[in-house]
Amino acid sequence: MRLSFLAAAVLAAAPALAQDLRGPDAFADIADDSARSAALFAEMGKVLTHPRCLNCHPVEGGPTQGDRMQAHNPPVIRGEADFGAVGMNCTTCHGSRNVSFTGSPGSIPGHEPWALAPISMGWVGRSLGEICAQMKDPERNGGKTLEQLHEHNAEDGLVGWGWDPGEGREPAPGSQKIFGELTRAWIDSGAACPS
C-alpha cells in the first residue's frame, strides 16, 4: 500500500517537473517574430545555464562538477582534444553510463562519449545574448548549421544525459523533448538573440 502511494505521488509530480521549462506554445501570444524568438531562447537559457550544461561548457581550464559547479575532483585538465590529459582522459573515470556509489549517496556520471565541449563553446560567465550569438556562429559552434544545432539539442544522447544525470545531481529543467521543441520554434521564428 505504501509503495503504491509513493509511486502515485511520483507519477503525479512528473508532469509538474516538466513544467519548469515552458514549451513553445507558452510564447504563441507574442506577435512579433523577433521578440517571440528572443523569448524562446531565453526559455532555452534555463537549460543552457544550468549546471548540467555549464559543468562541461567551461570558458577556460577543465570541467566543474556538481550542482554548485565546484572544481573537478580529482583535478583534471582539458587536454589536447577536450578529453583530458594523456594517461588520465575523461574515460579513466567516466564510463558509458552513470554508476552509483556503493558506500554513500551519489554517482559517477557517464555516457558514451564523455568529453568537454570545445573551448569555443564555453558559456560560463556569458550572457544569454552572448551564448545565443556563439551558438549560431559556425566558427564557434563546431561548424553546425541551425538544423544541426536543433538535432544536437533534440536528439544527442550526451545532451539528453542532462535529464538523467545519475544519483546526487539535479536534472536540467524540463525534458530534452521540450528543449528540442523550443530550439525548433526559436529557429523557425528567426533565431533571434535576447539582448
ABEGO torsion letter per residue (X at the ends): XAAAAAAAAAAAAAAAAAAABBBAAAAAABABAAAAAAAAAAAAAAAAABAAAAAABBABEBBBBEAAGBBBOBBBBAEAAGAEBBGBBAAAABBABBBBBAABBEBBBBBOBBBBBBAAABABGBBAAAAAAAAABAAAAGGBBAAAAAAAAAABAAAAAAABAEBGBBBBBEBAAAAAAAAAAAAAAGGBBBX
